[in-house]
Amino acid sequence: MNEQEVKELLLKQNAEFRRAHDDHQACDLALTAIRAKSHRSPADADEERELKKKKLVLKDRMYRLMADYIRTR
């Protein structure tokens, strides 16, 4: 089973994975909105930095859940 198949399976079967995935996508959308601004404030830069950190944490959590699934199969 490849990475994409595991991801799709966990999106259907694992609420924690689905929540992390949805939050990751929400961070991505928020980052896109910030980057689209023609004039960004220092607060925007701070928010961008925090969103990037959160997005990375969520990605790590998703990969950990995927690895756990593969290991316990």
Biopython code that builds the backbone (N, CA, C, O; Angstrom):
import numpy as np
from Bio.PDB.StructureBuilder import StructureBuilder

atoms = [
    (1, "MET", "N", (0.848, -1.167, 0.000)),
    (1, "MET", "CA", (0.000, 0.000, 0.000)),
    (1, "MET", "C", (0.901, 1.240, 0.000)),
    (1, "MET", "O", (1.778, 1.374, 0.853)),
    (2, "ASN", "N", (0.680, 2.142, -0.960)),
    (2, "ASN", "CA", (1.523, 3.332, -1.037)),
    (2, "ASN", "C", (1.011, 4.449, -0.125)),
    (2, "ASN", "O", (-0.061, 4.336, 0.469)),
    (3, "GLU", "N", (1.781, 5.512, -0.024)),
    (3, "GLU", "CA", (1.476, 6.618, 0.884)),
    (3, "GLU", "C", (0.112, 7.233, 0.611)),
    (3, "GLU", "O", (-0.640, 7.508, 1.547)),
    (4, "GLN", "N", (-0.215, 7.451, -0.650)),
    (4, "GLN", "CA", (-1.496, 8.063, -1.009)),
    (4, "GLN", "C", (-2.662, 7.166, -0.614)),
    (4, "GLN", "O", (-3.688, 7.659, -0.146)),
    (5, "GLU", "N", (-2.521, 5.882, -0.793)),
    (5, "GLU", "CA", (-3.579, 4.945, -0.420)),
    (5, "GLU", "C", (-3.797, 4.933, 1.094)),
    (5, "GLU", "O", (-4.936, 4.886, 1.561)),
    (6, "VAL", "N", (-2.709, 4.974, 1.854)),
    (6, "VAL", "CA", (-2.814, 5.017, 3.316)),
    (6, "VAL", "C", (-3.503, 6.309, 3.738)),
    (6, "VAL", "O", (-4.369, 6.302, 4.613)),
    (7, "LYS", "N", (-3.117, 7.408, 3.117)),
    (7, "LYS", "CA", (-3.716, 8.708, 3.438)),
    (7, "LYS", "C", (-5.221, 8.690, 3.169)),
    (7, "LYS", "O", (-6.002, 9.138, 4.009)),
    (8, "GLU", "N", (-5.630, 8.184, 2.027)),
    (8, "GLU", "CA", (-7.049, 8.128, 1.684)),
    (8, "GLU", "C", (-7.813, 7.230, 2.652)),
    (8, "GLU", "O", (-8.927, 7.556, 3.061)),
    (9, "LEU", "N", (-7.218, 6.113, 3.011)),
    (9, "LEU", "CA", (-7.846, 5.195, 3.950)),
    (9, "LEU", "C", (-8.020, 5.856, 5.318)),
    (9, "LEU", "O", (-9.090, 5.763, 5.921)),
    (10, "LEU", "N", (-6.984, 6.515, 5.804)),
    (10, "LEU", "CA", (-7.060, 7.162, 7.113)),
    (10, "LEU", "C", (-8.028, 8.342, 7.114)),
    (10, "LEU", "O", (-8.666, 8.618, 8.130)),
    (11, "LEU", "N", (-8.142, 9.035, 5.991)),
    (11, "LEU", "CA", (-9.124, 10.120, 5.898)),
    (11, "LEU", "C", (-10.537, 9.584, 6.101)),
    (11, "LEU", "O", (-11.391, 10.269, 6.664)),
    (12, "LYS", "N", (-10.776, 8.379, 5.649)),
    (12, "LYS", "CA", (-12.102, 7.759, 5.785)),
    (12, "LYS", "C", (-12.310, 7.133, 7.164)),
    (12, "LYS", "O", (-13.419, 7.162, 7.696)),
    (13, "GLN", "N", (-11.254, 6.571, 7.742)),
    (13, "GLN", "CA", (-11.418, 5.727, 8.919)),
    (13, "GLN", "C", (-10.918, 6.320, 10.233)),
    (13, "GLN", "O", (-11.267, 5.806, 11.296)),
    (14, "ASN", "N", (-10.121, 7.370, 10.199)),
    (14, "ASN", "CA", (-9.482, 7.852, 11.420)),
    (14, "ASN", "C", (-9.823, 9.327, 11.651)),
    (14, "ASN", "O", (-9.379, 10.200, 10.906)),
    (15, "ALA", "N", (-10.607, 9.587, 12.684)),
    (15, "ALA", "CA", (-11.060, 10.956, 12.970)),
    (15, "ALA", "C", (-9.893, 11.887, 13.301)),
    (15, "ALA", "O", (-9.893, 13.046, 12.885)),
    (16, "GLU", "N", (-8.900, 11.395, 14.040)),
    (16, "GLU", "CA", (-7.749, 12.231, 14.392)),
    (16, "GLU", "C", (-6.971, 12.637, 13.142)),
    (16, "GLU", "O", (-6.558, 13.789, 13.009)),
    (17, "PHE", "N", (-6.775, 11.692, 12.230)),
    (17, "PHE", "CA", (-6.072, 11.985, 10.977)),
    (17, "PHE", "C", (-6.869, 12.999, 10.157)),
    (17, "PHE", "O", (-6.311, 13.952, 9.615)),
    (18, "ARG", "N", (-8.184, 12.778, 10.076)),
    (18, "ARG", "CA", (-9.047, 13.667, 9.297)),
    (18, "ARG", "C", (-9.010, 15.090, 9.871)),
    (18, "ARG", "O", (-8.944, 16.062, 9.118)),
    (19, "ARG", "N", (-9.053, 15.209, 11.200)),
    (19, "ARG", "CA", (-8.989, 16.522, 11.849)),
    (19, "ARG", "C", (-7.663, 17.216, 11.547)),
    (19, "ARG", "O", (-7.635, 18.401, 11.216)),
    (20, "ALA", "N", (-6.571, 16.472, 11.663)),
    (20, "ALA", "CA", (-5.246, 17.042, 11.372)),
    (20, "ALA", "C", (-5.165, 17.483, 9.914)),
    (20, "ALA", "O", (-4.631, 18.550, 9.611)),
    (21, "HIS", "N", (-5.693, 16.664, 9.022)),
    (21, "HIS", "CA", (-5.686, 16.983, 7.589)),
    (21, "HIS", "C", (-6.503, 18.244, 7.314)),
    (21, "HIS", "O", (-6.061, 19.127, 6.578)),
    (22, "ASP", "N", (-7.698, 18.325, 7.907)),
    (22, "ASP", "CA", (-8.555, 19.498, 7.703)),
    (22, "ASP", "C", (-7.908, 20.759, 8.263)),
    (22, "ASP", "O", (-7.960, 21.817, 7.636)),
    (23, "ASP", "N", (-7.297, 20.650, 9.446)),
    (23, "ASP", "CA", (-6.605, 21.804, 10.038)),
    (23, "ASP", "C", (-5.412, 22.218, 9.177)),
    (23, "ASP", "O", (-5.145, 23.408, 9.013)),
    (24, "HIS", "N", (-4.701, 21.240, 8.629)),
    (24, "HIS", "CA", (-3.560, 21.516, 7.751)),
    (24, "HIS", "C", (-4.024, 22.292, 6.521)),
    (24, "HIS", "O", (-3.382, 23.257, 6.107)),
    (25, "GLN", "N", (-5.135, 21.865, 5.947)),
    (25, "GLN", "CA", (-5.662, 22.562, 4.770)),
    (25, "GLN", "C", (-6.134, 23.969, 5.125)),
    (25, "GLN", "O", (-5.963, 24.897, 4.333)),
    (26, "ALA", "N", (-6.727, 24.137, 6.313)),
    (26, "ALA", "CA", (-7.174, 25.461, 6.743)),
    (26, "ALA", "C", (-5.973, 26.401, 6.905)),
    (26, "ALA", "O", (-6.045, 27.573, 6.536)),
    (27, "CYS", "N", (-4.886, 25.889, 7.450)),
    (27, "CYS", "CA", (-3.663, 26.686, 7.572)),
    (27, "CYS", "C", (-3.145, 27.090, 6.201)),
    (27, "CYS", "O", (-2.710, 28.224, 5.997)),
    (28, "ASP", "N", (-3.197, 26.157, 5.272)),
    (28, "ASP", "CA", (-2.737, 26.430, 3.914)),
    (28, "ASP", "C", (-3.564, 27.547, 3.272)),
    (28, "ASP", "O", (-3.014, 28.442, 2.631)),
    (29, "LEU", "N", (-4.879, 27.489, 3.446)),
    (29, "LEU", "CA", (-5.750, 28.541, 2.902)),
    (29, "LEU", "C", (-5.458, 29.889, 3.554)),
    (29, "LEU", "O", (-5.425, 30.913, 2.873)),
    (30, "ALA", "N", (-5.248, 29.893, 4.863)),
    (30, "ALA", "CA", (-4.942, 31.138, 5.570)),
    (30, "ALA", "C", (-3.610, 31.720, 5.097)),
    (30, "ALA", "O", (-3.479, 32.932, 4.929)),
    (31, "LEU", "N", (-2.631, 30.851, 4.886)),
    (31, "LEU", "CA", (-1.337, 31.313, 4.368)),
    (31, "LEU", "C", (-1.483, 31.911, 2.978)),
    (31, "LEU", "O", (-0.874, 32.936, 2.671)),
    (32, "THR", "N", (-2.283, 31.279, 2.146)),
    (32, "THR", "CA", (-2.522, 31.786, 0.796)),
    (32, "THR", "C", (-3.148, 33.176, 0.852)),
    (32, "THR", "O", (-2.774, 34.062, 0.083)),
    (33, "ALA", "N", (-4.097, 33.363, 1.761)),
    (33, "ALA", "CA", (-4.755, 34.667, 1.902)),
    (33, "ALA", "C", (-3.764, 35.735, 2.357)),
    (33, "ALA", "O", (-3.783, 36.860, 1.857)),
    (34, "ILE", "N", (-2.909, 35.386, 3.294)),
    (34, "ILE", "CA", (-1.905, 36.351, 3.772)),
    (34, "ILE", "C", (-0.944, 36.717, 2.650)),
    (34, "ILE", "O", (-0.622, 37.889, 2.454)),
    (35, "ARG", "N", (-0.493, 35.718, 1.921)),
    (35, "ARG", "CA", (0.480, 35.959, 0.847)),
    (35, "ARG", "C", (-0.119, 36.756, -0.304)),
    (35, "ARG", "O", (0.610, 37.402, -1.056)),
    (36, "ALA", "N", (-1.443, 36.716, -0.449)),
    (36, "ALA", "CA", (-2.109, 37.430, -1.534)),
    (36, "ALA", "C", (-2.242, 38.923, -1.247)),
    (36, "ALA", "O", (-2.521, 39.705, -2.156)),
    (37, "LYS", "N", (-2.046, 39.320, -0.005)),
    (37, "LYS", "CA", (-2.164, 40.737, 0.348)),
    (37, "LYS", "C", (-1.034, 41.524, -0.300)),
    (37, "LYS", "O", (0.114, 41.081, -0.338)),
    (38, "SER", "N", (-1.387, 42.703, -0.811)),
    (38, "SER", "CA", (-0.354, 43.539, -1.436)),
    (38, "SER", "C", (0.498, 44.250, -0.384)),
    (38, "SER", "O", (1.676, 44.524, -0.615)),
    (39, "HIS", "N", (-0.097, 44.545, 0.760)),
    (39, "HIS", "CA", (0.643, 45.180, 1.862)),
    (39, "HIS", "C", (0.430, 44.349, 3.114)),
    (39, "HIS", "O", (-0.680, 44.263, 3.638)),
    (40, "ARG", "N", (1.515, 43.736, 3.587)),
    (40, "ARG", "CA", (1.412, 42.912, 4.789)),
    (40, "ARG", "C", (1.979, 43.653, 5.991)),
    (40, "ARG", "O", (3.038, 44.277, 5.922)),
    (41, "SER", "N", (1.254, 43.568, 7.076)),
    (41, "SER", "CA", (1.671, 44.220, 8.319)),
    (41, "SER", "C", (2.605, 43.295, 9.099)),
    (41, "SER", "O", (2.729, 42.115, 8.770)),
    (42, "PRO", "N", (3.253, 43.821, 10.117)),
    (42, "PRO", "CA", (4.062, 42.946, 10.984)),
    (42, "PRO", "C", (3.206, 41.835, 11.615)),
    (42, "PRO", "O", (3.687, 40.722, 11.825)),
    (43, "ALA", "N", (1.952, 42.142, 11.911)),
    (43, "ALA", "CA", (1.047, 41.126, 12.465)),
    (43, "ALA", "C", (0.816, 40.005, 11.449)),
    (43, "ALA", "O", (0.717, 38.835, 11.818)),
    (44, "ASP", "N", (0.731, 40.371, 10.172)),
    (44, "ASP", "CA", (0.576, 39.362, 9.121)),
    (44, "ASP", "C", (1.805, 38.458, 9.070)),
    (44, "ASP", "O", (1.680, 37.244, 8.908)),
    (45, "ALA", "N", (2.972, 39.041, 9.205)),
    (45, "ALA", "CA", (4.213, 38.256, 9.192)),
    (45, "ALA", "C", (4.258, 37.305, 10.386)),
    (45, "ALA", "O", (4.686, 36.158, 10.257)),
    (46, "ASP", "N", (3.813, 37.789, 11.553)),
    (46, "ASP", "CA", (3.763, 36.928, 12.742)),
    (46, "ASP", "C", (2.773, 35.780, 12.540)),
    (46, "ASP", "O", (3.060, 34.628, 12.863)),
    (47, "GLU", "N", (1.604, 36.121, 11.999)),
    (47, "GLU", "CA", (0.591, 35.090, 11.753)),
    (47, "GLU", "C", (1.097, 34.064, 10.737)),
    (47, "GLU", "O", (0.880, 32.863, 10.898)),
    (48, "GLU", "N", (1.766, 34.541, 9.700)),
    (48, "GLU", "CA", (2.318, 33.633, 8.693)),
    (48, "GLU", "C", (3.315, 32.662, 9.331)),
    (48, "GLU", "O", (3.294, 31.466, 9.043)),
    (49, "ARG", "N", (4.168, 33.175, 10.180)),
    (49, "ARG", "CA", (5.160, 32.338, 10.850)),
    (49, "ARG", "C", (4.476, 31.284, 11.736)),
    (49, "ARG", "O", (4.871, 30.118, 11.734)),
    (50, "GLU", "N", (3.456, 31.698, 12.487)),
    (50, "GLU", "CA", (2.745, 30.769, 13.365)),
    (50, "GLU", "C", (1.971, 29.720, 12.562)),
    (50, "GLU", "O", (1.917, 28.554, 12.954)),
    (51, "LEU", "N", (1.382, 30.124, 11.459)),
    (51, "LEU", "CA", (0.660, 29.175, 10.605)),
    (51, "LEU", "C", (1.612, 28.140, 10.004)),
    (51, "LEU", "O", (1.276, 26.960, 9.907)),
    (52, "LYS", "N", (2.782, 28.587, 9.608)),
    (52, "LYS", "CA", (3.777, 27.655, 9.065)),
    (52, "LYS", "C", (4.180, 26.621, 10.110)),
    (52, "LYS", "O", (4.305, 25.435, 9.804)),
    (53, "LYS", "N", (4.384, 27.080, 11.356)),
    (53, "LYS", "CA", (4.741, 26.159, 12.436)),
    (53, "LYS", "C", (3.620, 25.163, 12.692)),
    (53, "LYS", "O", (3.860, 23.962, 12.815)),
    (54, "LYS", "N", (2.398, 25.669, 12.769)),
    (54, "LYS", "CA", (1.246, 24.803, 13.029)),
    (54, "LYS", "C", (1.076, 23.786, 11.906)),
    (54, "LYS", "O", (0.795, 22.612, 12.150)),
    (55, "LYS", "N", (1.250, 24.253, 10.679)),
    (55, "LYS", "CA", (1.113, 23.380, 9.526)),
    (55, "LYS", "C", (2.142, 22.250, 9.574)),
    (55, "LYS", "O", (1.823, 21.106, 9.251)),
    (56, "LEU", "N", (3.356, 22.562, 9.969)),
    (56, "LEU", "CA", (4.405, 21.556, 10.081)),
    (56, "LEU", "C", (4.085, 20.538, 11.178)),
    (56, "LEU", "O", (4.276, 19.337, 10.990)),
    (57, "VAL", "N", (3.601, 21.018, 12.311)),
    (57, "VAL", "CA", (3.215, 20.115, 13.404)),
    (57, "VAL", "C", (2.113, 19.169, 12.944)),
    (57, "VAL", "O", (2.151, 17.972, 13.231)),
    (58, "LEU", "N", (1.133, 19.711, 12.229)),
    (58, "LEU", "CA", (0.031, 18.881, 11.731)),
    (58, "LEU", "C", (0.530, 17.848, 10.720)),
    (58, "LEU", "O", (0.099, 16.695, 10.738)),
    (59, "LYS", "N", (1.429, 18.263, 9.850)),
    (59, "LYS", "CA", (1.987, 17.335, 8.865)),
    (59, "LYS", "C", (2.744, 16.211, 9.560)),
    (59, "LYS", "O", (2.624, 15.045, 9.183)),
    (60, "ASP", "N", (3.527, 16.570, 10.580)),
    (60, "ASP", "CA", (4.244, 15.555, 11.353)),
    (60, "ASP", "C", (3.272, 14.573, 12.004)),
    (60, "ASP", "O", (3.510, 13.365, 12.010)),
    (61, "ARG", "N", (2.170, 15.101, 12.555)),
    (61, "ARG", "CA", (1.180, 14.243, 13.194)),
    (61, "ARG", "C", (0.563, 13.285, 12.168)),
    (61, "ARG", "O", (0.391, 12.099, 12.449)),
    (62, "MET", "N", (0.234, 13.799, 10.988)),
    (62, "MET", "CA", (-0.356, 12.937, 9.956)),
    (62, "MET", "C", (0.617, 11.830, 9.553)),
    (62, "MET", "O", (0.214, 10.675, 9.412)),
    (63, "TYR", "N", (1.886, 12.168, 9.368)),
    (63, "TYR", "CA", (2.872, 11.154, 8.979)),
    (63, "TYR", "C", (3.102, 10.135, 10.092)),
    (63, "TYR", "O", (3.345, 8.960, 9.820)),
    (64, "ARG", "N", (3.026, 10.588, 11.352)),
    (64, "ARG", "CA", (3.148, 9.657, 12.470)),
    (64, "ARG", "C", (1.977, 8.672, 12.478)),
    (64, "ARG", "O", (2.161, 7.472, 12.681)),
    (65, "LEU", "N", (0.779, 9.195, 12.254)),
    (65, "LEU", "CA", (-0.406, 8.329, 12.203)),
    (65, "LEU", "C", (-0.322, 7.350, 11.035)),
    (65, "LEU", "O", (-0.712, 6.189, 11.160)),
    (66, "MET", "N", (0.183, 7.819, 9.911)),
    (66, "MET", "CA", (0.344, 6.928, 8.755)),
    (66, "MET", "C", (1.363, 5.836, 9.063)),
    (66, "MET", "O", (1.143, 4.667, 8.745)),
    (67, "ALA", "N", (2.477, 6.219, 9.679)),
    (67, "ALA", "CA", (3.510, 5.237, 10.026)),
    (67, "ALA", "C", (2.990, 4.231, 11.036)),
    (67, "ALA", "O", (3.286, 3.040, 10.935)),
    (68, "ASP", "N", (2.221, 4.693, 12.006)),
    (68, "ASP", "CA", (1.628, 3.782, 12.995)),
    (68, "ASP", "C", (0.688, 2.792, 12.325)),
    (68, "ASP", "O", (0.689, 1.604, 12.648)),
    (69, "TYR", "N", (-0.119, 3.291, 11.385)),
    (69, "TYR", "CA", (-1.039, 2.413, 10.675)),
    (69, "TYR", "C", (-0.274, 1.332, 9.913)),
    (69, "TYR", "O", (-0.617, 0.152, 9.986)),
    (70, "ILE", "N", (0.754, 1.738, 9.189)),
    (70, "ILE", "CA", (1.537, 0.786, 8.391)),
    (70, "ILE", "C", (2.237, -0.228, 9.292)),
    (70, "ILE", "O", (2.295, -1.413, 8.964)),
    (71, "ARG", "N", (2.766, 0.229, 10.421)),
    (71, "ARG", "CA", (3.483, -0.652, 11.343)),
    (71, "ARG", "C", (2.554, -1.682, 11.982)),
    (71, "ARG", "O", (2.963, -2.819, 12.218)),
    (72, "THR", "N", (1.317, -1.300, 12.263)),
    (72, "THR", "CA", (0.389, -2.207, 12.950)),
    (72, "THR", "C", (-0.431, -3.066, 12.003)),
    (72, "THR", "O", (-1.232, -3.883, 12.458)),
    (73, "ARG", "N", (-0.259, -2.907, 10.734)),
    (73, "ARG", "CA", (-0.995, -3.705, 9.742)),
    (73, "ARG", "C", (-0.555, -5.114, 9.747)),
    (73, "ARG", "O", (-1.069, -5.924, 8.976)),
]
sb = StructureBuilder()
sb.init_structure("model")
sb.init_model(0)
sb.init_chain("A")
sb.init_seg("    ")
for serial, (resi, resn, name, xyz) in enumerate(atoms, 1):
    if name == "N":
        sb.init_residue(resn, " ", resi, " ")
    sb.init_atom(name, np.array(xyz, "f"), 0.0, 1.0, " ", f" {name:<3s}", serial, name[0])
structure = sb.get_structure()
